[in-house]
Amino acid sequence: MWNQQGQAIGPKPSHLVAAIFLDEVTARDAIADLKLAGVRANRIGVALSDEGKRVHALNPDTKHLPSDLEGKHSILWRLRHSIKHDVHGHDGPGLSSRQDAAAANEEQPPFTEIDLTDTLRGLGIAEATIKLLHHQIGLKGFLVLVDAGDDEDRLECILLNNRGMPRTVMVTEQSKITS
């Protein structure tokens, strides 16, 4: 879990799952599905790269993070959720995923914004790994880090099903400290 400043206060690296999303839409899809799976905002951390933070700071009109889960979703996400509604007969036939997006948006903000470098340093991750993650996230990407507790497999599947590139090993392998 993360506190208001986005610092890790509870998760052990062995209980974290992580994935990089290269755009806001796929990150929003994953966060919405995590919320629908019952994951609380204080267990979902979202980080920008240093490069991404600089660009957002220079242009205050750009959205900082994908906070509005009712915003644009990928066609795959909308199709998957509309089929779920059709199969379970919630609304009868029709291509609508608005109810799922609205349900996922109930807790505001839907995640905790974290600082990538500070969070990973606090977990004992090697500086070279942190630098590599900044590079992989790039200008428009996001790292979604989830305190999964005992539900690592299911929550990692949610990240992968939404086109996340898994990075769990990178954020759970602590650097070897030599004396």
C-alpha positions in Angstrom: 0.0 0.0 0.0 1.0 3.6 -0.6 0.5 6.7 1.6 -0.7 10.0 0.4 2.7 11.0 -0.8 3.0 7.8 -3.0 5.5 6.1 -0.7 5.4 2.4 -0.1 4.2 1.6 3.4 3.2 -2.0 3.3 3.8 -4.2 0.3 6.6 -6.6 0.4 8.3 -7.0 -3.0 7.1 -10.6 -3.1 3.5 -9.5 -3.1 3.8 -6.9 -5.9 2.8 -7.3 -9.6 3.7 -4.7 -12.2 3.3 -3.9 -15.9 4.2 -1.1 -18.2 1.5 0.4 -20.4 2.6 2.4 -23.4 -0.4 4.7 -23.5 -3.1 6.2 -21.4 -6.0 4.1 -22.8 -4.5 0.7 -22.0 -3.5 1.9 -18.6 -7.0 3.1 -18.0 -8.4 -0.3 -19.1 -6.1 -2.2 -16.7 -6.9 0.1 -13.8 -10.7 -0.2 -14.4 -10.4 -4.0 -14.4 -8.4 -3.9 -11.2 -11.1 -1.7 -9.6 -13.8 -4.1 -10.9 -11.9 -7.0 -9.3 -12.2 -5.2 -5.9 -8.7 -3.7 -5.7 -8.7 -0.5 -3.6 -6.9 2.7 -4.8 -4.3 2.5 -2.0 -3.1 -0.9 -3.5 -2.7 0.4 -7.1 0.3 2.7 -7.7 0.8 4.4 -11.0 4.0 6.1 -12.0 5.3 8.1 -14.9 8.9 8.1 -16.0 11.0 11.2 -15.2 10.8 12.1 -18.9 7.0 11.8 -18.8 6.8 14.0 -15.7 8.9 16.7 -17.3 6.6 16.8 -20.4 3.5 17.0 -18.2 5.0 19.7 -16.1 5.8 21.8 -19.3 2.3 21.4 -20.7 -0.3 21.8 -17.9 -3.2 21.1 -20.3 -2.2 17.5 -20.7 -3.8 15.0 -18.3 -1.3 13.9 -15.8 -2.5 10.3 -15.3 -5.5 8.2 -16.6 -7.7 9.1 -13.6 -11.1 9.2 -15.3 -12.0 5.6 -15.7 -15.1 6.5 -17.6 -12.9 8.1 -20.3 -11.8 6.5 -23.5 -11.3 2.7 -23.4 -9.9 0.4 -26.0 -12.3 -1.4 -28.4 -11.1 -4.7 -26.9 -12.0 -3.6 -23.4 -15.4 -2.3 -24.4 -16.1 -5.4 -26.4 -15.0 -7.7 -23.5 -17.2 -5.9 -21.0 -20.2 -5.7 -23.4 -20.0 -9.4 -24.0 -19.9 -10.0 -20.3 -23.1 -8.0 -19.9 -24.7 -9.9 -22.7 -23.7 -13.3 -21.4 -24.8 -12.6 -17.8 -28.0 -10.8 -19.0 -27.5 -7.7 -16.9 -28.9 -5.3 -19.4 -30.0 -7.5 -22.2 -28.3 -7.4 -25.6 -26.4 -4.3 -26.6 -22.9 -3.1 -27.0 -22.4 -1.0 -23.8 -19.6 -1.0 -21.2 -20.6 2.3 -19.5 -21.9 0.6 -16.4 -18.5 -1.2 -15.8 -16.6 2.0 -16.4 -18.9 3.9 -14.0 -18.6 1.1 -11.3 -14.8 1.2 -11.6 -14.8 5.0 -11.2 -16.6 5.0 -7.8 -13.4 5.4 -5.7 -11.7 8.7 -6.5 -8.9 8.9 -7.3 -8.9 5.3 -8.5 -5.2 4.8 -7.7 -2.3 6.3 -5.9 0.2 8.3 -7.9 3.7 7.2 -6.9 7.2 8.4 -7.7 8.9 5.6 -9.6 12.4 6.2 -8.4 11.5 6.8 -4.7 9.2 3.8 -4.5 11.6 1.4 -6.1 14.5 2.6 -4.1 12.4 2.1 -1.0 11.9 -1.5 -2.0 15.6 -2.0 -2.5 15.6 -2.2 -6.3 18.9 -1.7 -8.0 19.6 1.8 -9.6 20.3 0.2 -13.0 16.9 -1.5 -12.9 15.2 1.8 -12.0 17.0 3.5 -14.9 16.0 0.8 -17.3 12.3 1.0 -16.2 12.3 4.8 -16.8 13.7 4.2 -20.3 11.1 1.4 -21.0 8.2 3.6 -19.8 9.2 6.4 -22.0 7.5 9.7 -22.6 3.8 8.5 -22.8 3.9 5.2 -20.8 2.9 4.3 -17.2 4.1 1.7 -14.7 1.1 0.1 -12.9 2.3 -1.5 -9.6 -0.2 -3.5 -7.6 0.0 -4.7 -4.0 -1.5 -8.1 -4.8 -1.4 -9.8 -1.4 -2.1 -13.4 -2.0 -3.8 -12.8 -5.3 -0.7 -12.2 -7.5 -1.7 -14.6 -10.4 -5.2 -13.2 -10.9 -4.1 -9.5 -10.7 -1.1 -10.1 -13.0 -3.5 -11.7 -15.5 -5.6 -8.6 -15.4 -2.6 -6.5 -16.3 -1.6 -8.8 -19.1 -5.1 -9.1 -20.5 -5.0 -5.3 -20.9 -1.8 -5.4 -23.0 0.5 -4.6 -20.1 4.1 -5.7 -20.5 5.0 -7.6 -17.3 7.7 -6.2 -15.1 7.0 -8.0 -11.8 10.4 -9.6 -11.7 12.1 -6.2 -12.1 10.2 -4.6 -9.2 10.5 -7.6 -6.9 14.2 -8.5 -7.3 16.0 -6.6 -4.7 19.6 -5.5 -5.3 22.3 -7.5 -3.6 23.9 -5.3 -0.9 27.5 -6.1 -0.4 29.5 -5.0 2.6 
